[in-house]
Amino acid sequence: MPNIILFIREPGKPDLAGAHESHRAAKAALLEHVKAHWTFADMAMPKDPARAIRAFFARTGGKYVIAEVEGGALDELSFPGEA
């Protein structure tokens, strides 16, 4: 079964990583991260999720990756969710 990995890197903050059951679940987790960390007083968060994600990472200088990993290795390693 494939695992979907979400990795987030923002300047000055610890890297975050998490395993998800689907690409949709990883994208939802990414949007929740954006909502939880949106602190731009001069701009309301866009209602469109894709625009909100793009705006957030453009402003923070951060990056994210959503990638599929084949096999169950992550389950066997008890993936901690934070690097």
mmCIF file of the N, C-alpha and C atoms, coordinates in Angstrom:
data_MODEL
# 
_entry.id   MODEL 
# 
loop_
_atom_site.group_PDB 
_atom_site.id 
_atom_site.type_symbol 
_atom_site.label_atom_id 
_atom_site.label_alt_id 
_atom_site.label_comp_id 
_atom_site.label_asym_id 
_atom_site.label_entity_id 
_atom_site.label_seq_id 
_atom_site.pdbx_PDB_ins_code 
_atom_site.Cartn_x 
_atom_site.Cartn_y 
_atom_site.Cartn_z 
_atom_site.occupancy 
_atom_site.B_iso_or_equiv 
_atom_site.pdbx_formal_charge 
_atom_site.auth_seq_id 
_atom_site.auth_comp_id 
_atom_site.auth_asym_id 
_atom_site.auth_atom_id 
_atom_site.pdbx_PDB_model_num 
ATOM 1   N N  . MET A 1 1  ? 0.837   -1.176 0.000  1.00 0.00 ? 1  MET A N  1 
ATOM 2   C CA . MET A 1 1  ? 0.000   0.000  0.000  1.00 0.00 ? 1  MET A CA 1 
ATOM 3   C C  . MET A 1 1  ? 0.885   1.244  0.000  1.00 0.00 ? 1  MET A C  1 
ATOM 4   N N  . PRO A 1 2  ? 0.598   2.211  -0.864 1.00 0.00 ? 2  PRO A N  1 
ATOM 5   C CA . PRO A 1 2  ? 1.438   3.415  -0.885 1.00 0.00 ? 2  PRO A CA 1 
ATOM 6   C C  . PRO A 1 2  ? 1.165   4.304  0.323  1.00 0.00 ? 2  PRO A C  1 
ATOM 7   N N  . ASN A 1 3  ? 2.182   4.957  0.769  1.00 0.00 ? 3  ASN A N  1 
ATOM 8   C CA . ASN A 1 3  ? 2.064   5.986  1.802  1.00 0.00 ? 3  ASN A CA 1 
ATOM 9   C C  . ASN A 1 3  ? 2.325   7.315  1.121  1.00 0.00 ? 3  ASN A C  1 
ATOM 10  N N  . ILE A 1 4  ? 1.592   8.314  1.494  1.00 0.00 ? 4  ILE A N  1 
ATOM 11  C CA . ILE A 1 4  ? 1.793   9.651  0.957  1.00 0.00 ? 4  ILE A CA 1 
ATOM 12  C C  . ILE A 1 4  ? 2.453   10.483 2.054  1.00 0.00 ? 4  ILE A C  1 
ATOM 13  N N  . ILE A 1 5  ? 3.580   11.070 1.720  1.00 0.00 ? 5  ILE A N  1 
ATOM 14  C CA . ILE A 1 5  ? 4.361   11.850 2.678  1.00 0.00 ? 5  ILE A CA 1 
ATOM 15  C C  . ILE A 1 5  ? 4.154   13.333 2.405  1.00 0.00 ? 5  ILE A C  1 
ATOM 16  N N  . LEU A 1 6  ? 3.885   14.098 3.445  1.00 0.00 ? 6  LEU A N  1 
ATOM 17  C CA . LEU A 1 6  ? 3.845   15.552 3.364  1.00 0.00 ? 6  LEU A CA 1 
ATOM 18  C C  . LEU A 1 6  ? 5.033   16.067 4.157  1.00 0.00 ? 6  LEU A C  1 
ATOM 19  N N  . PHE A 1 7  ? 5.893   16.833 3.499  1.00 0.00 ? 7  PHE A N  1 
ATOM 20  C CA . PHE A 1 7  ? 7.066   17.424 4.131  1.00 0.00 ? 7  PHE A CA 1 
ATOM 21  C C  . PHE A 1 7  ? 6.956   18.937 3.978  1.00 0.00 ? 7  PHE A C  1 
ATOM 22  N N  . ILE A 1 8  ? 7.101   19.660 5.090  1.00 0.00 ? 8  ILE A N  1 
ATOM 23  C CA . ILE A 1 8  ? 7.009   21.121 5.095  1.00 0.00 ? 8  ILE A CA 1 
ATOM 24  C C  . ILE A 1 8  ? 8.277   21.693 5.699  1.00 0.00 ? 8  ILE A C  1 
ATOM 25  N N  . ARG A 1 9  ? 8.861   22.658 4.992  1.00 0.00 ? 9  ARG A N  1 
ATOM 26  C CA . ARG A 1 9  ? 10.052  23.363 5.505  1.00 0.00 ? 9  ARG A CA 1 
ATOM 27  C C  . ARG A 1 9  ? 9.779   24.863 5.422  1.00 0.00 ? 9  ARG A C  1 
ATOM 28  N N  . GLU A 1 10 ? 9.901   25.528 6.569  1.00 0.00 ? 10 GLU A N  1 
ATOM 29  C CA . GLU A 1 10 ? 9.756   26.979 6.630  1.00 0.00 ? 10 GLU A CA 1 
ATOM 30  C C  . GLU A 1 10 ? 10.996  27.550 7.307  1.00 0.00 ? 10 GLU A C  1 
ATOM 31  N N  . PRO A 1 11 ? 11.502  28.676 6.793  1.00 0.00 ? 11 PRO A N  1 
ATOM 32  C CA . PRO A 1 11 ? 12.690  29.285 7.387  1.00 0.00 ? 11 PRO A CA 1 
ATOM 33  C C  . PRO A 1 11 ? 12.513  29.553 8.882  1.00 0.00 ? 11 PRO A C  1 
ATOM 34  N N  . GLY A 1 12 ? 13.485  29.148 9.668  1.00 0.00 ? 12 GLY A N  1 
ATOM 35  C CA . GLY A 1 12 ? 13.481  29.407 11.100 1.00 0.00 ? 12 GLY A CA 1 
ATOM 36  C C  . GLY A 1 12 ? 12.589  28.508 11.932 1.00 0.00 ? 12 GLY A C  1 
ATOM 37  N N  . LYS A 1 13 ? 11.970  27.509 11.302 1.00 0.00 ? 13 LYS A N  1 
ATOM 38  C CA . LYS A 1 13 ? 11.087  26.598 12.031 1.00 0.00 ? 13 LYS A CA 1 
ATOM 39  C C  . LYS A 1 13 ? 11.549  25.164 11.819 1.00 0.00 ? 13 LYS A C  1 
ATOM 40  N N  . PRO A 1 14 ? 11.220  24.264 12.749 1.00 0.00 ? 14 PRO A N  1 
ATOM 41  C CA . PRO A 1 14 ? 11.574  22.849 12.551 1.00 0.00 ? 14 PRO A CA 1 
ATOM 42  C C  . PRO A 1 14 ? 10.826  22.276 11.338 1.00 0.00 ? 14 PRO A C  1 
ATOM 43  N N  . ASP A 1 15 ? 11.489  21.396 10.613 1.00 0.00 ? 15 ASP A N  1 
ATOM 44  C CA . ASP A 1 15 ? 10.840  20.706 9.503  1.00 0.00 ? 15 ASP A CA 1 
ATOM 45  C C  . ASP A 1 15 ? 9.718   19.823 10.035 1.00 0.00 ? 15 ASP A C  1 
ATOM 46  N N  . LEU A 1 16 ? 8.654   19.708 9.267  1.00 0.00 ? 16 LEU A N  1 
ATOM 47  C CA . LEU A 1 16 ? 7.526   18.854 9.629  1.00 0.00 ? 16 LEU A CA 1 
ATOM 48  C C  . LEU A 1 16 ? 7.334   17.804 8.551  1.00 0.00 ? 16 LEU A C  1 
ATOM 49  N N  . ALA A 1 17 ? 7.025   16.588 8.955  1.00 0.00 ? 17 ALA A N  1 
ATOM 50  C CA . ALA A 1 17 ? 6.740   15.519 8.003  1.00 0.00 ? 17 ALA A CA 1 
ATOM 51  C C  . ALA A 1 17 ? 5.669   14.619 8.586  1.00 0.00 ? 17 ALA A C  1 
ATOM 52  N N  . GLY A 1 18 ? 4.811   14.121 7.707  1.00 0.00 ? 18 GLY A N  1 
ATOM 53  C CA . GLY A 1 18 ? 3.758   13.220 8.160  1.00 0.00 ? 18 GLY A CA 1 
ATOM 54  C C  . GLY A 1 18 ? 3.359   12.271 7.053  1.00 0.00 ? 18 GLY A C  1 
ATOM 55  N N  . ALA A 1 19 ? 2.962   11.069 7.433  1.00 0.00 ? 19 ALA A N  1 
ATOM 56  C CA . ALA A 1 19 ? 2.489   10.063 6.483  1.00 0.00 ? 19 ALA A CA 1 
ATOM 57  C C  . ALA A 1 19 ? 0.965   10.107 6.440  1.00 0.00 ? 19 ALA A C  1 
ATOM 58  N N  . HIS A 1 20 ? 0.407   10.004 5.233  1.00 0.00 ? 20 HIS A N  1 
ATOM 59  C CA . HIS A 1 20 ? -1.042  10.081 5.037  1.00 0.00 ? 20 HIS A CA 1 
ATOM 60  C C  . HIS A 1 20 ? -1.490  8.944  4.135  1.00 0.00 ? 20 HIS A C  1 
ATOM 61  N N  . GLU A 1 21 ? -2.759  8.587  4.231  1.00 0.00 ? 21 GLU A N  1 
ATOM 62  C CA . GLU A 1 21 ? -3.295  7.462  3.466  1.00 0.00 ? 21 GLU A CA 1 
ATOM 63  C C  . GLU A 1 21 ? -3.568  7.800  2.011  1.00 0.00 ? 21 GLU A C  1 
ATOM 64  N N  . SER A 1 22 ? -3.715  9.086  1.700  1.00 0.00 ? 22 SER A N  1 
ATOM 65  C CA . SER A 1 22 ? -4.023  9.475  0.327  1.00 0.00 ? 22 SER A CA 1 
ATOM 66  C C  . SER A 1 22 ? -3.455  10.860 0.043  1.00 0.00 ? 22 SER A C  1 
ATOM 67  N N  . HIS A 1 23 ? -3.370  11.177 -1.247 1.00 0.00 ? 23 HIS A N  1 
ATOM 68  C CA . HIS A 1 23 ? -2.913  12.506 -1.657 1.00 0.00 ? 23 HIS A CA 1 
ATOM 69  C C  . HIS A 1 23 ? -3.889  13.559 -1.132 1.00 0.00 ? 23 HIS A C  1 
ATOM 70  N N  . ARG A 1 24 ? -5.178  13.249 -1.187 1.00 0.00 ? 24 ARG A N  1 
ATOM 71  C CA . ARG A 1 24 ? -6.209  14.171 -0.701 1.00 0.00 ? 24 ARG A CA 1 
ATOM 72  C C  . ARG A 1 24 ? -6.024  14.460 0.796  1.00 0.00 ? 24 ARG A C  1 
ATOM 73  N N  . ALA A 1 25 ? -5.707  13.431 1.582  1.00 0.00 ? 25 ALA A N  1 
ATOM 74  C CA . ALA A 1 25 ? -5.488  13.620 3.022  1.00 0.00 ? 25 ALA A CA 1 
ATOM 75  C C  . ALA A 1 25 ? -4.253  14.471 3.278  1.00 0.00 ? 25 ALA A C  1 
ATOM 76  N N  . ALA A 1 26 ? -3.205  14.275 2.491  1.00 0.00 ? 26 ALA A N  1 
ATOM 77  C CA . ALA A 1 26 ? -1.989  15.078 2.642  1.00 0.00 ? 26 ALA A CA 1 
ATOM 78  C C  . ALA A 1 26 ? -2.271  16.535 2.293  1.00 0.00 ? 26 ALA A C  1 
ATOM 79  N N  . LYS A 1 27 ? -3.032  16.770 1.224  1.00 0.00 ? 27 LYS A N  1 
ATOM 80  C CA . LYS A 1 27 ? -3.386  18.132 0.820  1.00 0.00 ? 27 LYS A CA 1 
ATOM 81  C C  . LYS A 1 27 ? -4.250  18.804 1.886  1.00 0.00 ? 27 LYS A C  1 
ATOM 82  N N  . ALA A 1 28 ? -5.153  18.024 2.500  1.00 0.00 ? 28 ALA A N  1 
ATOM 83  C CA . ALA A 1 28 ? -5.992  18.566 3.575  1.00 0.00 ? 28 ALA A CA 1 
ATOM 84  C C  . ALA A 1 28 ? -5.134  18.948 4.780  1.00 0.00 ? 28 ALA A C  1 
ATOM 85  N N  . ALA A 1 29 ? -4.147  18.124 5.107  1.00 0.00 ? 29 ALA A N  1 
ATOM 86  C CA . ALA A 1 29 ? -3.245  18.430 6.219  1.00 0.00 ? 29 ALA A CA 1 
ATOM 87  C C  . ALA A 1 29 ? -2.419  19.676 5.914  1.00 0.00 ? 29 ALA A C  1 
ATOM 88  N N  . LEU A 1 30 ? -2.006  19.821 4.658  1.00 0.00 ? 30 LEU A N  1 
ATOM 89  C CA . LEU A 1 30 ? -1.264  21.015 4.247  1.00 0.00 ? 30 LEU A CA 1 
ATOM 90  C C  . LEU A 1 30 ? -2.129  22.257 4.416  1.00 0.00 ? 30 LEU A C  1 
ATOM 91  N N  . LEU A 1 31 ? -3.367  22.193 4.002  1.00 0.00 ? 31 LEU A N  1 
ATOM 92  C CA . LEU A 1 31 ? -4.273  23.326 4.148  1.00 0.00 ? 31 LEU A CA 1 
ATOM 93  C C  . LEU A 1 31 ? -4.505  23.650 5.624  1.00 0.00 ? 31 LEU A C  1 
ATOM 94  N N  . GLU A 1 32 ? -4.629  22.649 6.463  1.00 0.00 ? 32 GLU A N  1 
ATOM 95  C CA . GLU A 1 32 ? -4.788  22.891 7.906  1.00 0.00 ? 32 GLU A CA 1 
ATOM 96  C C  . GLU A 1 32 ? -3.555  23.585 8.472  1.00 0.00 ? 32 GLU A C  1 
ATOM 97  N N  . HIS A 1 33 ? -2.373  23.208 7.997  1.00 0.00 ? 33 HIS A N  1 
ATOM 98  C CA . HIS A 1 33 ? -1.131  23.866 8.432  1.00 0.00 ? 33 HIS A CA 1 
ATOM 99  C C  . HIS A 1 33 ? -1.175  25.342 8.042  1.00 0.00 ? 33 HIS A C  1 
ATOM 100 N N  . VAL A 1 34 ? -1.559  25.603 6.809  1.00 0.00 ? 34 VAL A N  1 
ATOM 101 C CA . VAL A 1 34 ? -1.646  26.986 6.332  1.00 0.00 ? 34 VAL A CA 1 
ATOM 102 C C  . VAL A 1 34 ? -2.640  27.781 7.184  1.00 0.00 ? 34 VAL A C  1 
ATOM 103 N N  . LYS A 1 35 ? -3.811  27.232 7.420  1.00 0.00 ? 35 LYS A N  1 
ATOM 104 C CA . LYS A 1 35 ? -4.817  27.920 8.238  1.00 0.00 ? 35 LYS A CA 1 
ATOM 105 C C  . LYS A 1 35 ? -4.301  28.216 9.640  1.00 0.00 ? 35 LYS A C  1 
ATOM 106 N N  . ALA A 1 36 ? -3.612  27.253 10.233 1.00 0.00 ? 36 ALA A N  1 
ATOM 107 C CA . ALA A 1 36 ? -3.126  27.395 11.605 1.00 0.00 ? 36 ALA A CA 1 
ATOM 108 C C  . ALA A 1 36 ? -1.993  28.410 11.719 1.00 0.00 ? 36 ALA A C  1 
ATOM 109 N N  . HIS A 1 37 ? -1.255  28.632 10.627 1.00 0.00 ? 37 HIS A N  1 
ATOM 110 C CA . HIS A 1 37 ? -0.080  29.503 10.686 1.00 0.00 ? 37 HIS A CA 1 
ATOM 111 C C  . HIS A 1 37 ? -0.221  30.783 9.867  1.00 0.00 ? 37 HIS A C  1 
ATOM 112 N N  . TRP A 1 38 ? -1.418  31.068 9.386  1.00 0.00 ? 38 TRP A N  1 
ATOM 113 C CA . TRP A 1 38 ? -1.642  32.292 8.595  1.00 0.00 ? 38 TRP A CA 1 
ATOM 114 C C  . TRP A 1 38 ? -1.620  33.474 9.544  1.00 0.00 ? 38 TRP A C  1 
ATOM 115 N N  . THR A 1 39 ? -0.605  34.333 9.414  1.00 0.00 ? 39 THR A N  1 
ATOM 116 C CA . THR A 1 39 ? -0.463  35.473 10.332 1.00 0.00 ? 39 THR A CA 1 
ATOM 117 C C  . THR A 1 39 ? -0.262  36.790 9.587  1.00 0.00 ? 39 THR A C  1 
ATOM 118 N N  . PHE A 1 40 ? -0.737  36.879 8.365  1.00 0.00 ? 40 PHE A N  1 
ATOM 119 C CA . PHE A 1 40 ? -0.506  38.068 7.548  1.00 0.00 ? 40 PHE A CA 1 
ATOM 120 C C  . PHE A 1 40 ? -1.639  39.065 7.760  1.00 0.00 ? 40 PHE A C  1 
ATOM 121 N N  . ALA A 1 41 ? -1.374  40.097 8.533  1.00 0.00 ? 41 ALA A N  1 
ATOM 122 C CA . ALA A 1 41 ? -2.402  41.084 8.873  1.00 0.00 ? 41 ALA A CA 1 
ATOM 123 C C  . ALA A 1 41 ? -2.849  41.892 7.654  1.00 0.00 ? 41 ALA A C  1 
ATOM 124 N N  . ASP A 1 42 ? -1.994  42.006 6.654  1.00 0.00 ? 42 ASP A N  1 
ATOM 125 C CA . ASP A 1 42 ? -2.312  42.823 5.487  1.00 0.00 ? 42 ASP A CA 1 
ATOM 126 C C  . ASP A 1 42 ? -3.062  42.061 4.398  1.00 0.00 ? 42 ASP A C  1 
ATOM 127 N N  . MET A 1 43 ? -3.327  40.780 4.620  1.00 0.00 ? 43 MET A N  1 
ATOM 128 C CA . MET A 1 43 ? -3.990  39.982 3.594  1.00 0.00 ? 43 MET A CA 1 
ATOM 129 C C  . MET A 1 43 ? -4.852  38.903 4.226  1.00 0.00 ? 43 MET A C  1 
ATOM 130 N N  . ALA A 1 44 ? -6.110  38.891 3.864  1.00 0.00 ? 44 ALA A N  1 
ATOM 131 C CA . ALA A 1 44 ? -6.992  37.815 4.325  1.00 0.00 ? 44 ALA A CA 1 
ATOM 132 C C  . ALA A 1 44 ? -6.624  36.538 3.569  1.00 0.00 ? 44 ALA A C  1 
ATOM 133 N N  . MET A 1 45 ? -6.783  35.418 4.235  1.00 0.00 ? 45 MET A N  1 
ATOM 134 C CA . MET A 1 45 ? -6.477  34.159 3.575  1.00 0.00 ? 45 MET A CA 1 
ATOM 135 C C  . MET A 1 45 ? -7.476  33.917 2.446  1.00 0.00 ? 45 MET A C  1 
ATOM 136 N N  . PRO A 1 46 ? -6.991  33.632 1.231  1.00 0.00 ? 46 PRO A N  1 
ATOM 137 C CA . PRO A 1 46 ? -7.905  33.347 0.125  1.00 0.00 ? 46 PRO A CA 1 
ATOM 138 C C  . PRO A 1 46 ? -8.823  32.162 0.446  1.00 0.00 ? 46 PRO A C  1 
ATOM 139 N N  . LYS A 1 47 ? -10.052 32.225 -0.027 1.00 0.00 ? 47 LYS A N  1 
ATOM 140 C CA . LYS A 1 47 ? -11.001 31.132 0.209  1.00 0.00 ? 47 LYS A CA 1 
ATOM 141 C C  . LYS A 1 47 ? -10.664 29.898 -0.615 1.00 0.00 ? 47 LYS A C  1 
ATOM 142 N N  . ASP A 1 48 ? -10.068 30.101 -1.789 1.00 0.00 ? 48 ASP A N  1 
ATOM 143 C CA . ASP A 1 48 ? -9.664  28.977 -2.628 1.00 0.00 ? 48 ASP A CA 1 
ATOM 144 C C  . ASP A 1 48 ? -8.440  28.305 -2.000 1.00 0.00 ? 48 ASP A C  1 
ATOM 145 N N  . PRO A 1 49 ? -8.528  27.015 -1.652 1.00 0.00 ? 49 PRO A N  1 
ATOM 146 C CA . PRO A 1 49 ? -7.406  26.340 -0.981 1.00 0.00 ? 49 PRO A CA 1 
ATOM 147 C C  . PRO A 1 49 ? -6.090  26.410 -1.743 1.00 0.00 ? 49 PRO A C  1 
ATOM 148 N N  . ALA A 1 50 ? -6.114  26.220 -3.045 1.00 0.00 ? 50 ALA A N  1 
ATOM 149 C CA . ALA A 1 50 ? -4.869  26.250 -3.828 1.00 0.00 ? 50 ALA A CA 1 
ATOM 150 C C  . ALA A 1 50 ? -4.222  27.635 -3.775 1.00 0.00 ? 50 ALA A C  1 
ATOM 151 N N  . ARG A 1 51 ? -5.038  28.685 -3.871 1.00 0.00 ? 51 ARG A N  1 
ATOM 152 C CA . ARG A 1 51 ? -4.502  30.050 -3.783 1.00 0.00 ? 51 ARG A CA 1 
ATOM 153 C C  . ARG A 1 51 ? -3.958  30.339 -2.393 1.00 0.00 ? 51 ARG A C  1 
ATOM 154 N N  . ALA A 1 52 ? -4.646  29.859 -1.359 1.00 0.00 ? 52 ALA A N  1 
ATOM 155 C CA . ALA A 1 52 ? -4.184  30.080 0.013  1.00 0.00 ? 52 ALA A CA 1 
ATOM 156 C C  . ALA A 1 52 ? -2.823  29.419 0.230  1.00 0.00 ? 52 ALA A C  1 
ATOM 157 N N  . ILE A 1 53 ? -2.674  28.196 -0.249 1.00 0.00 ? 53 ILE A N  1 
ATOM 158 C CA . ILE A 1 53 ? -1.396  27.478 -0.096 1.00 0.00 ? 53 ILE A CA 1 
ATOM 159 C C  . ILE A 1 53 ? -0.290  28.206 -0.846 1.00 0.00 ? 53 ILE A C  1 
ATOM 160 N N  . ARG A 1 54 ? -0.556  28.599 -2.098 1.00 0.00 ? 54 ARG A N  1 
ATOM 161 C CA . ARG A 1 54 ? 0.469   29.312 -2.881 1.00 0.00 ? 54 ARG A CA 1 
ATOM 162 C C  . ARG A 1 54 ? 0.866   30.628 -2.204 1.00 0.00 ? 54 ARG A C  1 
ATOM 163 N N  . ALA A 1 55 ? -0.122  31.393 -1.746 1.00 0.00 ? 55 ALA A N  1 
ATOM 164 C CA . ALA A 1 55 ? 0.165   32.677 -1.105 1.00 0.00 ? 55 ALA A CA 1 
ATOM 165 C C  . ALA A 1 55 ? 0.973   32.487 0.175  1.00 0.00 ? 55 ALA A C  1 
ATOM 166 N N  . PHE A 1 56 ? 0.592   31.500 0.972  1.00 0.00 ? 56 PHE A N  1 
ATOM 167 C CA . PHE A 1 56 ? 1.289   31.249 2.233  1.00 0.00 ? 56 PHE A CA 1 
ATOM 168 C C  . PHE A 1 56 ? 2.771   30.953 1.992  1.00 0.00 ? 56 PHE A C  1 
ATOM 169 N N  . PHE A 1 57 ? 3.050   30.032 1.080  1.00 0.00 ? 57 PHE A N  1 
ATOM 170 C CA . PHE A 1 57 ? 4.447   29.649 0.871  1.00 0.00 ? 57 PHE A CA 1 
ATOM 171 C C  . PHE A 1 57 ? 5.237   30.713 0.115  1.00 0.00 ? 57 PHE A C  1 
ATOM 172 N N  . ALA A 1 58 ? 4.576   31.512 -0.713 1.00 0.00 ? 58 ALA A N  1 
ATOM 173 C CA . ALA A 1 58 ? 5.254   32.629 -1.365 1.00 0.00 ? 58 ALA A CA 1 
ATOM 174 C C  . ALA A 1 58 ? 5.673   33.671 -0.332 1.00 0.00 ? 58 ALA A C  1 
ATOM 175 N N  . ARG A 1 59 ? 4.816   33.908 0.644  1.00 0.00 ? 59 ARG A N  1 
ATOM 176 C CA . ARG A 1 59 ? 5.116   34.911 1.666  1.00 0.00 ? 59 ARG A CA 1 
ATOM 177 C C  . ARG A 1 59 ? 6.096   34.421 2.720  1.00 0.00 ? 59 ARG A C  1 
ATOM 178 N N  . THR A 1 60 ? 6.039   33.145 3.079  1.00 0.00 ? 60 THR A N  1 
ATOM 179 C CA . THR A 1 60 ? 6.938   32.646 4.124  1.00 0.00 ? 60 THR A CA 1 
ATOM 180 C C  . THR A 1 60 ? 8.296   32.238 3.577  1.00 0.00 ? 60 THR A C  1 
ATOM 181 N N  . GLY A 1 61 ? 8.378   32.003 2.276  1.00 0.00 ? 61 GLY A N  1 
ATOM 182 C CA . GLY A 1 61 ? 9.626   31.497 1.709  1.00 0.00 ? 61 GLY A CA 1 
ATOM 183 C C  . GLY A 1 61 ? 9.799   30.015 1.968  1.00 0.00 ? 61 GLY A C  1 
ATOM 184 N N  . GLY A 1 62 ? 8.753   29.373 2.463  1.00 0.00 ? 62 GLY A N  1 
ATOM 185 C CA . GLY A 1 62 ? 8.813   27.948 2.755  1.00 0.00 ? 62 GLY A CA 1 
ATOM 186 C C  . GLY A 1 62 ? 8.576   27.100 1.524  1.00 0.00 ? 62 GLY A C  1 
ATOM 187 N N  . LYS A 1 63 ? 8.730   25.815 1.690  1.00 0.00 ? 63 LYS A N  1 
ATOM 188 C CA . LYS A 1 63 ? 8.525   24.830 0.628  1.00 0.00 ? 63 LYS A CA 1 
ATOM 189 C C  . LYS A 1 63 ? 7.771   23.646 1.221  1.00 0.00 ? 63 LYS A C  1 
ATOM 190 N N  . TYR A 1 64 ? 7.079   22.920 0.341  1.00 0.00 ? 64 TYR A N  1 
ATOM 191 C CA . TYR A 1 64 ? 6.461   21.674 0.769  1.00 0.00 ? 64 TYR A CA 1 
ATOM 192 C C  . TYR A 1 64 ? 6.557   20.675 -0.359 1.00 0.00 ? 64 TYR A C  1 
ATOM 193 N N  . VAL A 1 65 ? 6.510   19.404 0.019  1.00 0.00 ? 65 VAL A N  1 
ATOM 194 C CA . VAL A 1 65 ? 6.536   18.310 -0.946 1.00 0.00 ? 65 VAL A CA 1 
ATOM 195 C C  . VAL A 1 65 ? 5.491   17.299 -0.512 1.00 0.00 ? 65 VAL A C  1 
ATOM 196 N N  . ILE A 1 66 ? 4.719   16.824 -1.482 1.00 0.00 ? 66 ILE A N  1 
ATOM 197 C CA . ILE A 1 66 ? 3.821   15.692 -1.263 1.00 0.00 ? 66 ILE A CA 1 
ATOM 198 C C  . ILE A 1 66 ? 4.323   14.598 -2.194 1.00 0.00 ? 66 ILE A C  1 
ATOM 199 N N  . ALA A 1 67 ? 4.714   13.467 -1.617 1.00 0.00 ? 67 ALA A N  1 
ATOM 200 C CA . ALA A 1 67 ? 5.318   12.392 -2.409 1.00 0.00 ? 67 ALA A CA 1 
ATOM 201 C C  . ALA A 1 67 ? 4.745   11.041 -2.003 1.00 0.00 ? 67 ALA A C  1 
ATOM 202 N N  . GLU A 1 68 ? 4.662   10.138 -2.975 1.00 0.00 ? 68 GLU A N  1 
ATOM 203 C CA . GLU A 1 68 ? 4.189   8.784  -2.721 1.00 0.00 ? 68 GLU A CA 1 
ATOM 204 C C  . GLU A 1 68 ? 5.381   7.865  -2.492 1.00 0.00 ? 68 GLU A C  1 
ATOM 205 N N  . VAL A 1 69 ? 5.292   7.042  -1.454 1.00 0.00 ? 69 VAL A N  1 
ATOM 206 C CA . VAL A 1 69 ? 6.337   6.074  -1.128 1.00 0.00 ? 69 VAL A CA 1 
ATOM 207 C C  . VAL A 1 69 ? 5.699   4.696  -1.142 1.00 0.00 ? 69 VAL A C  1 
ATOM 208 N N  . GLU A 1 70 ? 6.209   3.809  -1.980 1.00 0.00 ? 70 GLU A N  1 
ATOM 209 C CA . GLU A 1 70 ? 5.660   2.458  -2.074 1.00 0.00 ? 70 GLU A CA 1 
ATOM 210 C C  . GLU A 1 70 ? 6.113   1.603  -0.895 1.00 0.00 ? 70 GLU A C  1 
ATOM 211 N N  . GLY A 1 71 ? 5.281   0.658  -0.515 1.00 0.00 ? 71 GLY A N  1 
ATOM 212 C CA . GLY A 1 71 ? 5.652   -0.289 0.537  1.00 0.00 ? 71 GLY A CA 1 
ATOM 213 C C  . GLY A 1 71 ? 5.208   0.166  1.903  1.00 0.00 ? 71 GLY A C  1 
ATOM 214 N N  . GLY A 1 72 ? 5.443   -0.676 2.890  1.00 0.00 ? 72 GLY A N  1 
ATOM 215 C CA . GLY A 1 72 ? 5.018   -0.404 4.245  1.00 0.00 ? 72 GLY A CA 1 
ATOM 216 C C  . GLY A 1 72 ? 6.155   -0.028 5.167  1.00 0.00 ? 72 GLY A C  1 
ATOM 217 N N  . ALA A 1 73 ? 7.282   0.388  4.624  1.00 0.00 ? 73 ALA A N  1 
ATOM 218 C CA . ALA A 1 73 ? 8.450   0.679  5.457  1.00 0.00 ? 73 ALA A CA 1 
ATOM 219 C C  . ALA A 1 73 ? 8.161   1.741  6.504  1.00 0.00 ? 73 ALA A C  1 
ATOM 220 N N  . LEU A 1 74 ? 7.366   2.741  6.160  1.00 0.00 ? 74 LEU A N  1 
ATOM 221 C CA . LEU A 1 74 ? 7.077   3.799  7.130  1.00 0.00 ? 74 LEU A CA 1 
ATOM 222 C C  . LEU A 1 74 ? 6.290   3.267  8.318  1.00 0.00 ? 74 LEU A C  1 
ATOM 223 N N  . ASP A 1 75 ? 5.362   2.361  8.062  1.00 0.00 ? 75 ASP A N  1 
ATOM 224 C CA . ASP A 1 75 ? 4.596   1.773  9.154  1.00 0.00 ? 75 ASP A CA 1 
ATOM 225 C C  . ASP A 1 75 ? 5.501   0.979  10.085 1.00 0.00 ? 75 ASP A C  1 
ATOM 226 N N  . GLU A 1 76 ? 6.434   0.254  9.512  1.00 0.00 ? 76 GLU A N  1 
ATOM 227 C CA . GLU A 1 76 ? 7.345   -0.564 10.317 1.00 0.00 ? 76 GLU A CA 1 
ATOM 228 C C  . GLU A 1 76 ? 8.296   0.289  11.144 1.00 0.00 ? 76 GLU A C  1 
ATOM 229 N N  . LEU A 1 77 ? 8.611   1.488  10.658 1.00 0.00 ? 77 LEU A N  1 
ATOM 230 C CA . LEU A 1 77 ? 9.540   2.360  11.374 1.00 0.00 ? 77 LEU A CA 1 
ATOM 231 C C  . LEU A 1 77 ? 8.856   3.232  12.414 1.00 0.00 ? 77 LEU A C  1 
ATOM 232 N N  . SER A 1 78 ? 7.536   3.188  12.478 1.00 0.00 ? 78 SER A N  1 
ATOM 233 C CA . SER A 1 78 ? 6.791   4.037  13.408 1.00 0.00 ? 78 SER A CA 1 
ATOM 234 C C  . SER A 1 78 ? 7.148   5.499  13.160 1.00 0.00 ? 78 SER A C  1 
ATOM 235 N N  . PHE A 1 79 ? 6.912   5.951  11.949 1.00 0.00 ? 79 PHE A N  1 
ATOM 236 C CA . PHE A 1 79 ? 7.259   7.303  11.490 1.00 0.00 ? 79 PHE A CA 1 
ATOM 237 C C  . PHE A 1 79 ? 6.766   8.354  12.473 1.00 0.00 ? 79 PHE A C  1 
ATOM 238 N N  . PRO A 1 80 ? 7.647   9.195  13.004 1.00 0.00 ? 80 PRO A N  1 
ATOM 239 C CA . PRO A 1 80 ? 7.291   10.126 14.076 1.00 0.00 ? 80 PRO A CA 1 
ATOM 240 C C  . PRO A 1 80 ? 6.478   11.342 13.642 1.00 0.00 ? 80 PRO A C  1 
ATOM 241 N N  . GLY A 1 81 ? 6.507   11.738 12.383 1.00 0.00 ? 81 GLY A N  1 
ATOM 242 C CA . GLY A 1 81 ? 5.740   12.897 11.949 1.00 0.00 ? 81 GLY A CA 1 
ATOM 243 C C  . GLY A 1 81 ? 6.445   14.216 12.080 1.00 0.00 ? 81 GLY A C  1 
ATOM 244 N N  . GLU A 1 82 ? 7.651   14.249 12.617 1.00 0.00 ? 82 GLU A N  1 
ATOM 245 C CA . GLU A 1 82 ? 8.402   15.485 12.685 1.00 0.00 ? 82 GLU A CA 1 
ATOM 246 C C  . GLU A 1 82 ? 9.876   15.164 12.576 1.00 0.00 ? 82 GLU A C  1 
ATOM 247 N N  . ALA A 1 83 ? 10.583  15.945 11.783 1.00 0.00 ? 83 ALA A N  1 
ATOM 248 C CA . ALA A 1 83 ? 12.021  15.720 11.597 1.00 0.00 ? 83 ALA A CA 1 
ATOM 249 C C  . ALA A 1 83 ? 12.808  16.837 12.221 1.00 0.00 ? 83 ALA A C  1 
# 
